[in-house]
Amino acid sequence: MQWKLPNWDWKAFRDAVLRPEPVPAIDAEIAARAREQAPVLWLLGKVQSGKTSIIRAVTGHPDAGIGLGFRPCTARSRVYDFPEDVPIVRFLDTRGLGEVDYDPAEDLELVARRAHAVLAVVRAMEPEQSAILEVLHRVRREHPDWPVILVQTRLHDGYPDGRDHPPYAALTTDPALENLRRALQTQAAAFADLPGQGEFVAVPVDLTRPEEGFTDPEYGLGALVAALDRVCAQARAGMLRELAAAARASRMGQVHPHLLGYATAAGITDLVPVVGLVTVPTLQGKMLHSLASLYGLEWDRRTLYEFLGSLGSGALLFAGATFTARQIGKLVPVYGQTAGAVAAGAASAAVTYALGRAACQYLEQVWIGQPDPDGVARTYQGALKEAYRMFRQNGGASPLAGRGHI
């Protein structure tokens, strides 16, 4: 079968899918483009305050809890990209708080050009937090509009008699938890008294290991993700909610971040055309190869052609820029209201995401031995509409997109 599609580099796509040999320069450029768009969530807290538990809960990635995946970026800070190859969110973990020689200037310079949120992570029953407050006062004096989320952890340290978590809504009303409630309120009042007009919100959470015996090991996570949604960059942080939700499903927890990462990278590739090694077909091909690896499968010519054929005759032209605009215009009427590079970026991001969702559907069928070509086509079309709505406001860039570099 021959593929001759307008505006489409079939060879680049096919090679990226079928040839597993890494090309370091291409891989590095893909990661760099994704990092340019991913927001930074700056975690400030003492050792053992629960910072890595927050990363693990939001991403669903267990390695964060044992320090894997981090890389140093300043003398006292390290960054965690998730997923590492095409990050959609970046966590900056600042260590050394409470040490007499810690100076936040280098870390402030690092994140000053980013759209982000600051997460102050403190133990609920630990009243002495002057080191973090000192840094936050400096942050707010220099950046008065930055949002601050106070994450109050290890709530169970304030439970009497080793009891289980109460219903979250009862946390501030249960008479038996008066000491904890007073500690939370006093702590929140101290952190709320910051200079500047940036939003402040306090969120009590208790993120524990299952073996610790609590019925809900992610107590308060929903409230934390909702707070991130509200205060994160440009008030369009819905992708974090999707990420946290997908992390609850075992296979989708692995797959979904890759879909979002490659889609965002494809969108920015079309949004800001540059001379480089990476093209949208290359990104889409690399994504398909990555997804197959997560399923423990490999593409060959037969399965690749079978998958593309199951998308339907029209969708076979998914990468031609002109066709992409027309196809999304049929499925999403509001598409016609946008044009130019922004439309191209949104189209590339949406099509890449839809292609990945359809590939997951196909790979699931291969895995269980029950082919369903119509199901693959339906998945592609439904995901295309969903993804275009998700990406069109930012022209293909992540709804979490910021600017600057780390």
N, C-alpha and C positions, 0 to 999 in steps of 0.2 A: 504494500500500500504506500502511495506517495502522498505527501502533504505539501501543498503549495498554497500557503495562505498569505493574504496581503499583510504587509507590515509585520511579519512574523518570522523570527529566526528559529526555524524548526530544528536545525542542527544543534544550536546552543541548548535548546530545551531538552532534546533527546539525549545529548551527551551528559547533561547534568543529572538526568534520571538514571540512565543505564550504566554510567561509568562511575564507580564509587571512589576512584582515586581523588584525593583532595587536591585542590589548587590553592595553596596558602594565600596568594595575593587576592584571589576572588573571595575566599572565606573571610579574610581580614576586612575587605571592603564592605561586604554584607554586614558584618558585625558593627563596623564603624557607622554605617548609615543608620542602623537600628539604634545605636547608642545616642546618636544625635537627636533622635526624637523621643527617647524614653525619659520620663520624668525621674527626678531624684527625690526619694523620701529620706530626709535626714533624721537619723535616730540618735537622740542624745540620752544617755543614761549610764548609771554606774554598772560595773560588772555584776552579773547575775540579776539584773533588773528585769530581764525578760525580752531583750531586743531580738535575739535570734528566734525566740518562740513566735514573735510577731511575724517575722519573715517566713518562718515555716508555715504558719497558719494561713497567711494571705496567699502564698504561692503553692501550698500543698507539697513543698519540696523538702523531704526529710533531711537531706544532706546539710541544709542550712543550720540545723541544730548542732552539728559537730564541726562546724567551721569550714566545710568544703565549699568550693565555689567562690570564696572571697579572694580578692587581690588587693594588695596595699596600694594606696594612692597618695597619702601624705604620711608624715612621720607618726601620726596618731590615728589615722583613719584608714578604713578599708571599704571597698565597694563590692556589692553583691549584685551581679547582673542576672536577671531571670527572664527567659532562659538564656544561657550563656552565649549561644551562637547568634541569636537574634533577640536581644533583650527588649521587653516591652515595659519593664519597670526596673528601677535601679535603687538599691538601698545603700545609703552611706552610713556606716556604723562608726561613730566617733568613740574612741577609747581614751582613757586617761583622765576622765572627769573625776575631780576630787584630788588629783595630784597637784602639788603646789606649783609645778612648772608648766601646767597645761595652758596654752595660749590658743584660742579659737581662730586667730586671724587667718591662718593658712586654710582652715576648713571653710571659713566664711568666704574667702576669695574663691575657693573651689566651686561653691554652689551659688555664688552671687548672681550668675548669669542664667540660672535655671528657673523654670517654673516648677514649684515644688511645695511641699508641706514639711514643717518641722514637727517631729514626734518626740515629745519629752516623755521618757519611759521611767516610771518610778514605782517602787513598792508602796502599796497603799498604807501599810502600817509602819513606814519608815519616815518619820517627820523631818529629819535633817536632809534637806535637798538644796543647800545654799550653793553648791558648786554648779548645779544645773541652772538654778535661777540666775546666777551671775552671768553665765553664758547667754541665756535667753534675753536678759536685759540688754546685753551688748548687741545681740542680733536685732532686737526690736528698735534700738536706737539708730542702727544703720539701715534697717529695712522695716520701717514701721507698718507696712502693709502685709508682711508675711503672716500666713495663718499658722497657729500653733495648736496642736492636739496634745493634750495631757493624757497619757495612757497609764492608768493606775492598775498595777498588776498584783498578783498573789493575794487576792481578796481573802482566800481561805485562811490566811494567817490571822485574820480578825474574826473567824467563826468560833463560837463557843462549842466545846464538846465534840470537836471533829465532825460536825454535821456536813451534809451535802449542800450544794448550791441551792438557794431559794429560787423561785421564778424570778427572771431578771427584773420584771416590773416591780417586784416586792423588795428589791435590794435596799431601797431607801425608805421603806415603810415597816419592815419587820422589826418589832420591838426587841427581839433577841439580838439584833445586830446594831444596837445603838452605838457601841464603841467604834465599829467599822464605819458607820454612817458619819459620825463626828469626825473621824480621821479623814475620810474622803472629802467632806465639806471644807475642813480647815486647809487641806492640801490644795484643793481646787481654788480656794480664795487667794492663797499665796501666789499661785501661778497666774491667776486671772489679772493680778495687779501689775501687768506689764505695760511699758510705754507703747505708744502707737495705736493704730486703729485696726490692725489685722484681726481676723476672726480668732476667737479662742473657744475651744470646746474640751470638756473633760469626759473621758470614756473609761469606766471601770471594766476591766477584763480579767479573766483567769484562764490562761492557756496552759493546760497541764498535759502530762503524758497519760495514756489510758491506764497504765499500771498504777497510777496514783489513786484510782478508785472513784473518781467523780463521774457522775452520770453524763455530764457534758464537758468534755475536755477542751471545748472551744467556747467557753462561757463568755458572752459579750462580744464575740467576733463580729456578729451581724451589726452591732452598734458601731464598732470601729470602722468597718468597711463603709457603712452609711456616712460616717463622719468624713472619711477620706473622699467619698463621692462628692460631698458638699463643699469641701474647702480646697480640693486639689486644683491643679492648674486649669484656668478658664472655666471652672465649674462644669467640666465635661469629663469626669473621671469614671464614667460608667464601666469602662473596661476593667477596672479593679474589681468591681462587683462580679463581673463575668468570670474573671480569673479566680476569685475566691470560691465562687459557686462551682466552677469546673473542677477545682482541686478536690472537691468532695467525691467525685466519681473517679475510680481508679485509673482507667485507661484515658478518659478525657482529661484528667488532671495532668497527664503527660503530654497529650496531643494538643490541647487547646492553646497553650502558650506559644507553641511553634506556629500554629495557624496565624495567630495575631501578630507575631513577630515578623514572619515572612510577608504577610499582607501589608503591614506598615512599611517595611523596607521597600516593597514594590511600589507603594504609593508615593513615597518620597523620591524614588528613582524617576518616576514620570513627572512629579511635581517640580523637581529641580533638575532638569537635564544637565548632565555633566559628561565630560570625556572620561571614561573609566572602563574597568573590566566588566562591571556588573550591568546586565540588562534585565528587564522584566522576565523574559523567557528563562534566563539563567536562574533567577531567583525562584521562579515557579518550579523549574526542574529540580533544583536543590531541595525545595520543600517536599516534593513528592518522594525523593530519595530518603530524606530524613524521616518522613512519616512511615514509609515501609520498614525502616529500621526499627521504629518504635513498636511495630507489629511483629517483628521478627521475620519479615518477609523481604524478598528482593523482586524488583521489576525485571522483566525481560521484554523483548519486542512484542511477544504475543500478548502478555498481560497489559502492557502499556497501550497497545492498539485497541484491545478489548475495552479497557477503561475509557479511553477517549471516545470510542464508538458508542458506549453506553450513555454518554452525555447528551446525545442527540445531534442531528446534522447541523443545526444552527450553532450549538454551543461548541462545536469543533473549532470555531473561529475565535475562541475565547481571548486570544492574545493580540489580535490585530486591533490597533487603537481605534480605527474608524468603526469597525464592527462592534467593538466593545461599547462604544457610546450608543449605537443604535440598539443593541441588545438590551442594555439596561434601560434605555428609553421605553422599550416595549413593556418591561416588567415593572418599572418604577416611573410613573408619569412625571413626577417632579424633576426628573433628571434634565428635562429640556430647559429648565430654568437656569442651568449653570453652563459654563463654557470654558474653553481654553485649558490652560495648564491645570487649574484646580479640578476641572471635570476629568481630565486625563488621570490625575493622581488618584481621585476617588474611584474611578473606574478600575484602574490597575489594582488598587488595594482590594476592592470588592470582588473582582474576578479571581484574584489570587486566593482570597479567603474561601470563596465558593468552591474553587477547584480543590482546595485542601479538604473541605468538608465532604465533597463528593468522593475524593480519594479515600477518606476514612471509611465511608459507607462501602465502597468497593472492597477495600482491604478487609473489613469485617466479614464481608460475604465470602471472600477467598478463605479466610481463617476458618469459618464454620462450614464451608463447602456448600453454600446455598446461594447461587448467583441470582441477582435480581436487578437487571439492567434498568428497568423502569424506576426502581427505587433510587438508583444512583442519579438518574436524570431529575427526579423530583427533589432530591436533596440539593443538587446543584442549583436549580432554579429558586428554591426556597431560601437557600443560603445567600444567593446573589442579591435578592431583595433585602434580606436582613442586613447584609454587610454594607450595602450601599447607603442605607439609612444611617448606619453606624459611622461610616467614614466621610460622608459628603460634607459635613460641617467643617471639617479640617482639610478637605481636598486630598484625602488619602493619608494624611499624617495621623498618627495615633491621637485619639481624643485626649490622651494624657500628654500630648507633645509639649516640649519646652524648647529651650534654645541654649546654646553654649556647649561646652565640652567638659567631660571628665575622662 
